[in-house]
Amino acid sequence: MRFTLVGAGAVGTLWGLSLANAGHQVHWITRQNETAVFRGYEADTAIAFPANQRELLADSDCVLVCVKAFHVQTALETLLPDLHPDTPVVLMHNGMGTAEKALKLLPHNPLLLATTSHGSLVVTETEVRHTGLGETHIGGINPSGKQCDFLKDVLEHALPPVSWHPEITSALWRKLAVNCMINPLTALEQCQNGDLLSPVYQAQLQTLSQEIASVMHAEGQEVSAKEVFAFSLAVASATAQNYSSMNRDVYFKRRSEIDYITGYLINRAESHGIATPANRALYLAIKERELSYDIT
């Protein structure tokens, strides 16, 4: 298949290289005016990819958008002049809240949302490192997107495992819960995910899980606080040596996705009249931290 990857960060690069290694044609859309993107895979090889070539975008069989949540709208607007209305578009990013914008901007394209727990890190300009095995969940959000279940097999062949969801919302909420539990705290503490297993964080994490479960229940997700706590700590354990994406954003003084993670949770909580003081405290702390530097 002919893929266009939008965003050459850690996740986009990992997927692009994995798809290329599986035999697919890969083309990038980036913010730079480069004609090719060079990345090394596990520091073993260097591969040159075409980039920003409108004819390759027009001929793509699938577009995978791997930019930060707050860049999704701009990225989709960039695609509009050359994107064929039958081309499936997959959004893969942390957090929730971009689906509505995508449906308005691309009313005819098959639209899908995906979430992945694979860890990846851009070490240098020519090296990306796969830092943790994970899994990917994908599903359509409009009728034509729901007919694209064949993409599950395509993506699984490149970077397994991948699961198809006729209703992707549950998987997205589960990932959001994990992100709300891990990302803000590891960003503020500047610690690795595994450090949250320490007894010093358990009471705070218990409170966070209770608030998150209450909101999820109001959103139609049948989950208990105990389950939120357990599966979030399981992720922290499995990725113990990793730094969360928000940790890295704070470390490098970049804008984080807090508005689409904890901010989205708080927004949905307010719509149901649910108080989330513990999550709100983390949200405000991250926003205050961002105000202390020039975000990009």
VEXDOSE-69669 format. One record per residue: chain; residue number from 1; x, y, z of N, C-alpha, C in turn; residue in one letter. Coordinates in steps of 0.1 Angstrom, whole numbers. Example, Ala and Ser with C-alpha at 12.3 -4.5 7.8 and 13.67 -1.06 7.14 Angstrom:
BEGIN
A/1/132/-57/78/123/-45/78/132/-33/78/A
A/2/128/-22/71/137/-11/71/129/0/79/S
//
This chain:
BEGIN
A/1/8/-12/0/0/0/0/9/12/0/M
A/2/3/24/-4/10/36/-4/5/45/7/R
A/3/13/47/17/10/54/29/16/68/29/F
A/4/8/78/34/14/91/37/13/93/52/T
A/5/25/96/58/26/98/73/27/113/75/L
A/6/18/118/83/18/132/87/24/133/101/V
A/7/36/139/102/43/141/114/54/131/115/G
A/8/66/136/116/78/128/117/84/128/131/A
A/9/76/127/141/80/126/154/83/111/158/G
A/10/83/109/171/87/95/176/77/85/171/A
A/11/64/87/173/54/77/169/53/76/154/V
A/12/52/87/147/51/87/132/63/80/126/G
A/13/75/83/131/87/77/125/87/62/128/T
A/14/83/58/140/82/43/143/73/36/133/L
A/15/61/42/131/51/36/122/56/36/108/W
A/16/62/47/104/66/49/90/77/38/86/G
A/17/87/37/95/97/27/93/92/13/94/L
A/18/83/10/103/77/-3/104/69/-7/91/S
A/19/62/3/86/54/1/73/64/-1/62/L
A/20/75/7/61/84/5/50/91/-8/51/A
A/21/95/-12/63/101/-25/65/92/-37/61/N
A/22/79/-34/62/69/-45/58/66/-44/43/A
A/23/73/-36/36/71/-35/21/62/-25/15/G
A/24/57/-16/24/48/-5/19/56/7/14/H
A/25/50/15/5/56/28/1/52/38/12/Q
A/26/62/46/16/59/56/27/64/69/22/V
A/27/55/79/24/58/93/21/54/101/33/H
A/28/62/112/35/59/120/47/54/134/43/W
A/29/45/140/52/42/154/52/47/160/65/I
A/30/56/169/64/63/175/75/61/190/75/T
A/31/65/197/86/65/211/86/77/217/80/R
A/32/87/209/77/99/214/70/97/214/55/Q
A/33/105/221/48/104/221/33/114/211/27/N
A/34/116/200/34/125/189/29/119/181/18/E
A/35/127/176/10/122/167/-1/123/153/4/T
A/36/130/150/15/131/137/20/134/137/35/A
A/37/129/127/42/131/126/56/140/114/58/V
A/38/150/116/66/160/105/69/159/101/83/F
A/39/157/88/85/156/83/99/164/69/99/R
A/40/170/66/110/176/53/112/166/45/120/G
A/41/166/32/118/157/23/125/166/14/135/Y
A/42/164/17/148/171/10/158/186/12/155/E
A/43/190/23/150/204/27/147/211/18/137/A
A/44/204/10/130/210/0/121/211/5/107/D
A/45/201/12/102/201/16/88/196/31/87/T
A/46/199/37/76/194/50/73/185/49/60/A
A/47/173/54/60/164/53/49/160/67/45/I
A/48/160/69/32/155/82/27/141/80/22/A
A/49/133/90/26/118/89/23/115/102/15/F
A/50/106/101/5/101/113/-1/92/121/9/P
A/51/92/134/8/84/142/17/78/154/10/A
A/52/66/157/15/59/170/10/57/170/-5/N
A/53/54/158/-11/52/157/-25/37/155/-28/Q
A/54/30/166/-33/16/166/-33/10/155/-42/R
A/55/17/151/-52/12/140/-61/12/127/-53/E
A/56/22/125/-44/22/112/-37/11/112/-26/L
A/57/7/124/-21/-4/125/-12/-17/121/-19/L
A/58/-18/127/-31/-31/124/-39/-32/110/-43/A
A/59/-21/103/-44/-21/88/-48/-21/79/-36/D
A/60/-22/84/-24/-20/76/-12/-33/67/-10/S
A/61/-30/55/-5/-41/45/-2/-46/47/12/D
A/62/-37/54/21/-41/56/35/-32/68/40/C
A/63/-38/76/48/-30/87/55/-31/84/70/V
A/64/-19/84/76/-18/82/90/-12/95/96/L
A/65/-21/101/105/-18/114/111/-13/112/125/V
A/66/0/115/127/7/112/140/12/125/146/C
A/67/5/136/145/9/148/151/3/149/165/V
A/68/8/159/173/2/162/186/-13/166/184/K
A/69/-21/163/194/-36/166/192/-39/180/188/A
A/70/-31/190/194/-34/204/191/-30/208/177/F
A/71/-23/199/170/-19/202/156/-28/195/146/H
A/72/-37/187/150/-45/178/141/-53/187/131/V
A/73/-60/197/136/-68/205/127/-59/212/116/Q
A/74/-48/218/120/-39/224/110/-34/213/100/T
A/75/-30/202/105/-25/191/96/-36/187/86/A
A/76/-48/185/91/-59/181/81/-62/192/71/L
A/77/-61/204/75/-63/215/66/-52/215/55/E
A/78/-40/212/59/-29/211/49/-32/200/39/T
A/79/-38/189/43/-41/178/34/-52/181/24/L
A/80/-61/190/27/-74/192/20/-72/193/5/L
A/81/-63/202/0/-63/205/-15/-60/192/-23/P
A/82/-53/182/-18/-48/171/-26/-53/158/-21/D
A/83/-60/157/-10/-65/144/-5/-77/139/-12/L
A/84/-76/127/-17/-88/121/-24/-99/118/-14/H
A/85/-111/121/-17/-122/118/-7/-124/104/-3/P
A/86/-119/94/-11/-120/80/-7/-109/75/1/D
A/87/-99/83/3/-87/79/11/-89/78/26/T
A/88/-87/66/32/-89/66/47/-79/74/54/P
A/89/-83/81/64/-74/89/73/-75/84/87/V
A/90/-64/81/92/-63/75/106/-56/86/115/V
A/91/-63/90/126/-57/99/136/-51/90/147/L
A/92/-38/92/150/-32/85/161/-24/95/170/M
A/93/-30/98/181/-23/107/190/-28/105/204/H
A/94/-22/111/214/-27/110/228/-39/119/230/N
A/95/-48/114/239/-59/123/242/-71/121/233/G
A/96/-82/129/236/-94/128/229/-99/143/226/M
A/97/-108/144/216/-114/157/214/-111/162/200/G
A/98/-105/154/191/-102/159/177/-112/153/167/T
A/99/-119/143/171/-128/136/162/-138/145/156/A
A/100/-144/153/164/-155/162/158/-149/172/148/E
A/101/-137/177/150/-131/186/140/-128/178/127/K
A/102/-123/166/129/-120/158/117/-132/155/109/A
A/103/-143/152/115/-155/149/108/-161/161/100/L
A/104/-159/173/106/-163/185/99/-154/188/87/K
A/105/-141/186/89/-131/190/78/-131/180/67/L
A/106/-134/167/70/-133/156/60/-146/148/60/L
A/107/-157/154/56/-170/148/56/-172/136/47/P
A/108/-163/134/37/-164/123/28/-154/112/30/H
A/109/-143/115/36/-133/105/38/-136/94/49/N
A/110/-132/82/47/-133/72/58/-124/77/69/P
A/111/-129/79/81/-121/84/92/-120/73/103/L
A/112/-108/72/109/-105/62/119/-97/69/130/L
A/113/-99/64/142/-90/68/153/-82/56/158/L
A/114/-70/58/162/-61/48/167/-54/52/179/A
A/115/-50/43/188/-42/46/199/-32/35/201/T
A/116/-20/39/204/-9/29/206/-1/31/219/T
A/117/3/20/224/11/20/236/26/16/234/S
A/118/30/15/221/44/13/218/52/25/222/H
A/119/63/23/228/72/33/232/82/36/221/G
A/120/85/49/218/95/52/208/101/66/212/S
A/121/113/67/207/121/79/211/130/83/200/L
A/122/129/96/195/138/101/185/151/105/193/V
A/123/162/98/191/174/100/199/182/111/192/V
A/124/184/110/179/191/120/172/183/123/159/T
A/125/188/132/150/182/135/138/181/123/129/E
A/126/189/112/131/189/101/122/187/88/130/T
A/127/182/88/142/179/76/149/167/77/157/E
A/128/158/67/155/146/65/164/148/51/171/V
A/129/144/51/183/145/39/191/132/34/196/R
A/130/129/21/193/117/15/198/119/11/213/H
A/131/114/19/222/118/18/236/108/9/244/T
A/132/98/4/238/89/-4/246/78/-11/237/G
A/133/76/-24/238/66/-31/231/52/-27/237/L
A/134/43/-25/228/29/-22/232/19/-28/223/G
A/135/7/-22/222/-3/-27/213/-11/-15/208/E
A/136/-17/-17/196/-24/-6/190/-39/-10/188/T
A/137/-48/-1/190/-62/-3/188/-67/7/178/H
A/138/-76/3/169/-81/11/158/-95/8/155/I
A/139/-103/18/151/-117/17/147/-122/29/140/G
A/140/-132/27/132/-138/38/124/-147/47/133/G
A/141/-148/60/129/-158/69/136/-169/74/126/I
A/142/-169/70/114/-180/73/105/-183/60/97/N
A/143/-194/59/90/-198/47/84/-187/41/74/P
A/144/-181/50/66/-171/45/57/-158/40/65/S
A/145/-155/47/76/-143/43/84/-145/30/90/G
A/146/-158/27/94/-161/14/100/-160/3/91/K
A/147/-159/6/78/-157/-5/68/-142/-8/64/Q
A/148/-133/-1/71/-119/-2/68/-112/-11/78/C
A/149/-119/-22/82/-113/-31/91/-101/-39/85/D
A/150/-99/-38/72/-88/-45/66/-75/-38/70/F
A/151/-75/-25/75/-63/-18/79/-57/-25/92/L
A/152/-66/-32/99/-61/-39/111/-50/-49/107/K
A/153/-52/-57/97/-43/-67/92/-30/-60/86/D
A/154/-32/-49/79/-21/-42/73/-12/-37/84/V
A/155/-17/-30/93/-9/-24/104/-3/-35/113/L
A/156/-11/-46/115/-5/-56/124/7/-63/118/E
A/157/7/-64/105/18/-70/98/31/-62/99/H
A/158/29/-49/101/40/-40/102/45/-38/117/A
A/159/35/-37/126/39/-35/140/28/-41/149/L
A/160/29/-54/152/19/-60/160/21/-58/175/P
A/161/10/-61/183/-3/-65/178/-12/-53/176/P
A/162/-23/-55/167/-33/-45/164/-46/-51/166/V
A/163/-55/-44/173/-69/-49/175/-79/-39/168/S
A/164/-89/-45/162/-100/-37/155/-111/-36/165/W
A/165/-117/-24/166/-128/-22/174/-140/-16/166/H
A/166/-151/-23/165/-163/-17/159/-167/-4/166/P
A/167/-165/-3/179/-167/9/186/-154/13/193/E
A/168/-147/22/188/-133/25/193/-134/34/206/I
A/169/-145/39/209/-146/48/221/-141/42/234/T
A/170/-144/30/236/-140/23/249/-125/22/250/S
A/171/-118/19/239/-104/18/239/-97/31/241/A
A/172/-103/42/235/-98/55/236/-99/60/251/L
A/173/-110/57/257/-112/61/271/-103/54/280/W
A/174/-100/41/277/-91/34/286/-77/40/284/R
A/175/-73/43/272/-60/50/270/-59/63/277/K
A/176/-70/71/276/-71/84/282/-69/83/297/L
A/177/-76/73/303/-74/70/318/-60/68/321/A
A/178/-53/60/314/-39/57/317/-31/70/315/V
A/179/-33/78/305/-26/90/303/-29/100/314/N
A/180/-41/101/319/-44/110/330/-37/105/343/C
A/181/-36/93/345/-29/87/357/-14/89/356/M
A/182/-8/87/344/7/87/344/13/100/339/I
A/183/8/106/328/15/117/322/17/129/330/N
A/184/6/135/336/9/148/343/18/146/355/P
A/185/16/135/362/24/133/374/39/130/371/L
A/186/41/122/361/56/120/357/62/132/351/T
A/187/53/141/345/59/153/339/63/163/350/A
A/188/54/164/360/57/174/371/68/169/380/L
A/189/69/156/382/79/150/391/92/147/383/E
A/190/91/148/369/103/145/361/109/132/364/Q
A/191/100/122/364/104/108/368/100/99/357/C
A/192/105/87/357/101/76/348/88/70/352/Q
A/193/82/64/342/68/58/345/69/48/357/N
A/194/79/40/358/80/30/368/81/36/382/G
A/195/85/49/383/87/55/397/73/57/403/D
A/196/62/57/395/49/58/401/45/46/409/L
A/197/52/35/408/49/23/416/54/25/430/L
A/198/61/35/433/66/38/447/54/40/456/S
A/199/55/36/469/44/38/478/40/53/480/P
A/200/50/62/477/47/76/480/36/82/471/V
A/201/34/75/459/24/80/450/10/73/450/Y
A/202/9/63/458/-2/54/458/-15/61/462/Q
A/203/-15/69/472/-27/76/477/-32/86/466/A
A/204/-23/93/460/-27/103/450/-33/95/438/Q
A/205/-26/84/434/-31/77/422/-45/70/425/L
A/206/-47/66/437/-60/61/441/-71/71/439/Q
A/207/-68/84/444/-78/95/442/-80/98/428/T
A/208/-70/99/420/-71/101/406/-80/91/399/L
A/209/-78/78/403/-85/67/396/-100/68/400/S
A/210/-103/72/412/-117/73/416/-124/84/408/Q
A/211/-118/95/406/-124/106/398/-125/102/383/E
A/212/-115/96/378/-115/91/364/-126/81/361/I
A/213/-127/71/370/-138/61/369/-152/67/370/A
A/214/-154/77/378/-167/84/379/-171/91/366/S
A/215/-161/97/359/-164/104/347/-166/93/336/V
A/216/-158/83/336/-160/73/325/-173/66/327/M
A/217/-178/63/339/-191/57/341/-202/67/336/H
A/218/-201/80/338/-210/89/333/-210/90/318/A
A/219/-199/86/312/-198/86/297/-202/72/291/E
A/220/-207/63/300/-212/50/295/-201/40/295/G
A/221/-190/42/302/-179/32/302/-180/25/316/Q
A/222/-183/12/315/-184/4/327/-170/0/332/E
A/223/-165/8/342/-152/5/347/-152/10/362/V
A/224/-145/3/370/-144/7/384/-131/15/387/S
A/225/-130/22/398/-118/29/402/-107/19/404/A
A/226/-110/7/410/-100/-3/412/-94/-8/398/K
A/227/-102/-9/388/-98/-13/375/-89/-3/369/E
A/228/-93/10/370/-85/21/364/-71/21/371/V
A/229/-71/20/384/-59/20/392/-50/8/387/F
A/230/-56/-4/386/-48/-16/383/-42/-16/369/A
A/231/-50/-12/359/-45/-13/345/-35/-1/343/F
A/232/-37/10/350/-27/21/348/-14/18/354/S
A/233/-14/11/366/-1/7/372/5/-4/364/L
A/234/-3/-12/358/3/-23/349/10/-17/338/A
A/235/5/-6/332/12/1/321/25/8/326/V
A/236/24/14/338/36/20/344/47/10/346/A
A/237/43/-2/351/52/-13/353/58/-18/340/S
A/238/50/-20/329/55/-25/317/64/-15/309/A
A/239/62/-2/313/70/9/306/78/16/317/T
A/240/83/8/326/90/14/338/102/23/335/A
A/241/109/19/325/121/27/321/118/38/311/Q
A/242/106/40/307/102/50/298/98/63/304/N
A/243/100/74/297/95/87/301/82/90/293/Y
A/244/72/94/299/59/97/292/62/109/283/S
A/245/53/110/273/54/120/263/53/134/270/S
A/246/44/135/280/43/148/287/55/151/295/M
A/247/61/141/300/74/143/307/84/149/298/N
A/248/85/144/286/95/149/276/91/163/272/R
A/249/78/166/270/74/179/267/78/190/277/D
A/250/76/186/290/80/195/300/95/197/301/V
A/251/102/186/300/117/186/300/122/195/290/Y
A/252/117/194/277/122/202/266/115/215/265/F
A/253/106/218/274/99/231/275/90/233/262/K
A/254/82/223/259/73/223/247/59/223/252/R
A/255/50/227/244/36/226/247/32/211/248/R
A/256/24/208/258/20/194/261/5/192/255/S
A/257/1/180/256/-13/176/252/-22/176/264/E
A/258/-19/183/274/-27/183/287/-42/187/284/I
A/259/-44/196/275/-58/200/272/-66/189/266/D
A/260/-60/179/259/-67/168/253/-66/155/261/Y
A/261/-60/156/273/-59/145/282/-67/148/294/I
A/262/-60/154/304/-67/158/316/-77/168/314/T
A/263/-74/178/305/-84/188/301/-97/183/296/G
A/264/-96/172/287/-107/166/281/-116/159/292/Y
A/265/-109/152/302/-115/146/313/-123/156/321/L
A/266/-117/167/324/-123/177/332/-135/183/325/I
A/267/-134/185/312/-145/191/304/-157/181/304/N
A/268/-155/168/303/-166/159/303/-171/158/317/R
A/269/-163/159/327/-168/159/341/-177/170/344/A
A/270/-173/182/339/-182/194/342/-195/192/335/E
A/271/-196/186/323/-208/184/316/-218/175/324/S
A/272/-212/167/333/-220/157/341/-221/162/355/H
A/273/-216/174/358/-216/179/372/-208/171/382/G
A/274/-196/165/377/-188/157/386/-175/166/389/I
A/275/-172/166/402/-160/173/407/-148/164/405/A
A/276/-137/170/400/-124/163/398/-113/171/403/T
A/277/-112/174/416/-102/183/422/-88/178/420/P
A/278/-86/165/422/-72/160/421/-67/161/406/A
A/279/-75/157/397/-71/159/383/-70/174/379/N
A/280/-79/182/384/-78/196/381/-65/202/386/R
A/281/-61/198/398/-48/203/404/-36/200/395/A
A/282/-36/188/389/-25/184/380/-26/192/367/L
A/283/-38/194/362/-40/202/350/-35/216/352/Y
A/284/-39/222/363/-34/236/365/-19/237/368/L
A/285/-13/227/374/1/227/376/9/226/363/A
A/286/4/217/353/10/216/340/8/230/333/I
A/287/-3/235/333/-6/248/326/3/259/332/K
A/288/5/259/345/14/269/351/28/267/347/E
A/289/32/254/346/46/251/341/48/256/327/R
A/290/38/254/318/39/258/304/40/273/303/E
A/291/34/280/312/34/295/312/48/300/315/L
A/292/56/292/321/69/296/326/80/296/315/S
A/293/76/290/303/86/290/292/78/292/279/Y
A/294/86/295/268/80/297/255/77/284/249/D
A/295/64/280/248/60/267/242/61/267/227/I
A/296/63/255/222/64/254/207/55/242/203/T
//
